[in-house]
Amino acid sequence: MTEPVHEYRVLASEEIYEGHVISLRRDTVAMPGGGDSVREVVHHPGAVAVVALDDQDRVVLLRQYRHPVGTHLWELPAGLRDEDGEPPLETAKRELAEEALLAAGSWSLLTTTYSTPGFCDEAVLVYLAEDLTDADRPEGFLVEHEEADMTVERVPLADAVQRIFDGDIRNAAAVIGLLAAAQHRAAGTRLRPVDAT
């Protein structure tokens, strides 16, 4: 006989901090067996990442400085879902144009992942973009801050996957996206509809 699933009800919630991108709250949550526990939750608007593969099976990688870890990381074109009402696929298309000056004729949803669900609600949708063509940057987009120092390269997908195992690619969305794309290429996995979340 299956036991009923405990309902983790929020008994109280307190906003602690609200920043430009994230906010932090303290939730008191009902625990199994009685009692409660306090959980600190970082709220994040979510993000998208794009595995952009060209007709030579090369993937677009960006090298960008990330201040929290104090170093440059190799990443996929990616960005925050911070435009009110913008569907995630449109965010992915915009980010690909802004960061890599590319558009894609074919889009698929590779995977959805929670970056750090132990304390943060950030969900990242990772797309596969194919049939790449050159594109202009979206009107009004300014290259500034870390993006002014960004490097863009095209790397064979197999080499990018090896760079994960070499420790050269450590960004979570890039690791997940590249491994998912390689598995999809190798096994012909079935992907969800592009508008799934």
C-alpha positions in Angstrom: 0.0 0.0 0.0 1.4 3.4 -1.0 1.6 6.0 1.7 0.1 9.4 1.0 2.5 12.0 -0.2 3.2 14.8 2.3 2.1 18.3 1.3 4.9 20.7 1.9 2.7 23.7 2.7 4.3 27.1 3.1 3.2 28.3 6.6 4.9 31.7 6.4 7.0 33.6 3.9 9.2 36.7 4.4 10.9 38.7 1.6 14.5 39.4 2.7 16.0 40.9 -0.4 15.0 42.1 -3.8 17.7 42.8 -6.4 18.0 43.6 -10.1 17.9 39.9 -11.1 17.2 37.8 -8.0 15.2 38.0 -4.8 15.6 36.1 -1.6 12.8 35.0 0.7 12.6 32.9 3.9 9.8 30.3 3.9 8.6 28.2 6.8 7.5 24.9 5.4 5.4 22.0 7.0 7.6 18.9 7.3 6.6 15.2 7.2 5.8 13.8 10.7 4.9 17.2 12.1 6.9 20.3 12.7 8.2 22.8 10.3 11.5 24.0 8.9 12.9 27.2 7.5 14.1 27.3 3.8 15.8 30.2 2.2 14.8 30.5 -1.5 16.5 32.5 -4.2 13.9 33.5 -6.8 15.3 33.8 -10.4 13.3 34.7 -13.5 14.7 31.7 -15.4 17.0 31.5 -18.4 17.5 30.0 -21.8 20.5 28.5 -23.5 21.1 27.6 -27.1 23.1 24.7 -28.6 23.7 26.3 -32.0 25.0 23.6 -34.5 26.1 24.6 -38.0 26.1 22.3 -41.0 29.6 21.1 -40.2 28.4 19.9 -36.8 30.2 22.6 -35.0 28.7 24.2 -31.9 28.9 27.9 -31.0 30.7 28.6 -27.8 31.2 31.9 -25.9 34.0 32.7 -23.5 32.6 35.1 -20.9 33.9 36.5 -17.6 31.7 35.4 -14.6 32.3 37.5 -11.5 30.9 35.1 -8.9 33.5 32.5 -9.8 36.2 35.0 -10.8 37.1 33.6 -14.1 36.1 33.2 -17.8 33.9 30.3 -18.6 33.0 28.6 -21.9 29.3 28.8 -22.4 26.4 28.5 -24.8 24.6 31.6 -26.1 22.2 32.2 -23.2 20.3 34.8 -21.3 17.7 35.7 -18.7 14.0 35.4 -19.2 13.6 39.0 -18.0 11.4 40.4 -20.8 7.8 40.5 -19.5 5.6 38.2 -21.6 8.4 37.1 -24.0 8.0 33.3 -24.7 11.1 31.4 -24.0 11.8 30.4 -27.6 11.7 34.1 -28.6 14.2 34.8 -25.8 16.5 32.1 -27.2 16.2 33.6 -30.7 17.0 37.0 -29.3 20.0 35.8 -27.3 21.4 33.9 -30.3 21.2 37.1 -32.4 22.6 39.4 -29.6 25.5 37.2 -28.6 26.5 35.2 -31.7 25.0 37.3 -34.6 23.1 34.2 -35.8 19.6 33.1 -36.6 18.3 29.5 -37.0 15.9 27.9 -39.4 15.2 25.0 -37.1 14.5 24.9 -33.4 14.0 22.1 -30.9 13.8 21.9 -27.1 16.6 19.7 -25.8 16.0 19.8 -22.1 14.7 21.8 -19.2 16.9 21.9 -16.0 16.8 23.4 -12.6 20.3 24.9 -11.9 20.4 24.6 -8.2 17.1 23.4 -6.8 18.4 23.1 -3.3 18.0 26.8 -2.8 17.1 28.5 -6.1 14.0 28.1 -8.5 16.0 29.0 -11.7 14.7 26.9 -14.6 16.8 26.8 -17.8 15.3 25.8 -21.1 18.1 24.5 -23.4 17.3 24.7 -27.1 18.9 23.1 -30.2 19.2 25.6 -33.1 20.1 24.3 -36.6 20.2 25.7 -40.1 22.2 28.7 -38.9 22.4 32.0 -40.9 24.0 35.3 -40.1 21.9 37.8 -38.4 22.0 41.4 -37.2 21.9 42.3 -33.5 18.4 43.2 -32.4 17.7 46.9 -32.5 18.5 48.7 -29.3 20.9 46.0 -28.0 24.2 47.5 -26.7 27.3 45.4 -26.3 28.5 46.3 -22.8 30.0 45.0 -19.6 31.3 41.4 -19.8 29.8 41.0 -23.3 32.3 43.6 -24.6 35.1 41.1 -23.7 33.3 38.0 -25.0 34.9 35.5 -27.4 32.8 33.5 -29.9 34.1 30.3 -31.4 32.7 27.4 -33.4 34.0 24.0 -32.1 33.2 20.5 -33.4 30.5 19.0 -31.1 32.7 16.0 -30.3 35.5 18.3 -29.3 33.2 20.4 -27.1 32.0 17.2 -25.4 35.6 16.2 -24.7 36.3 19.6 -23.3 33.6 18.9 -20.6 35.5 15.8 -19.5 38.8 17.8 -19.6 37.3 20.3 -17.2 37.5 23.1 -19.7 33.7 23.5 -20.0 32.1 23.8 -16.5 29.0 26.0 -17.0 26.0 23.8 -16.1 23.8 24.7 -19.0 26.6 24.2 -21.4 27.5 20.8 -19.9 23.9 19.6 -20.0 23.2 21.1 -23.4 26.2 19.7 -25.1 25.8 16.2 -23.7 22.1 16.3 -24.6 22.9 17.4 -28.1 25.6 14.7 -28.5 23.2 12.0 -27.3 20.4 13.3 -29.5 22.8 13.1 -32.5 24.0 9.6 -31.6 20.7 8.0 -30.7 18.1 10.1 -32.5 16.2 10.7 -29.2 12.7 12.1 -29.4 12.5 15.7 -28.3 9.6 17.6 -26.8 7.7 20.3 -28.8 9.6 23.5 -29.1 7.0 25.4 -27.1 7.1 23.0 -24.1 8.4 24.3 -20.8 
